[in-house]
Amino acid sequence: MRTIAFIAPSGVPTRQPVHPGRFLERHFLQPMALSQTRAARLLGVSRRRMNELVQGHRAMSADTAIRCALAFGVRADFWLALQAHWDCFHTWRSLRRSHIMSHAPMALTTRARLASQP
C-alpha cells in the first residue's frame, strides 16, 4: 500500500494558531495592566478558570466568549473562532500522528476511481 502525504483540509490552519487565552492575555490583559485576578473579577469567573485559560489549559467556552465580548468589546464569535482554529489544528495533528487516516479519504479514492474509468 502506498502512503499519501496528508495536506490539511480546507479551514484547518497549517501553523499552530494562538490559543484564545494567550491572545486574551497578550492583547487585552497586558496592555490594560489587568492582572488575572482583576480580569477574573471583571468577567465574573473564578481566578482558577482565568489562569487555566491564559495558560492554554482550558478552552474558550461560549460562556467565556460572551463574557469577553461584554468586557472587551470584541465579538463573541471572534473568541470562538480562535478556539475553533486551535481545536482544528490540534485535532488534525492528532489524526495524522495516530495513523487513523492510513487510508485515502473517501473523496480522494472516489475521485481517483472516477478518473480512471473510460
Salt bridges, closest charged atoms under 4 A:
GLU52 OE2 - ARG48 NE 2.93
GLU52 OE1 - ARG58 NH2 2.93
ASP63 OD2 - ARG49 NH2 2.62
ASP63 OD2 - ARG67 NE 2.81
ASP77 OD2 - ARG75 NH2 2.60
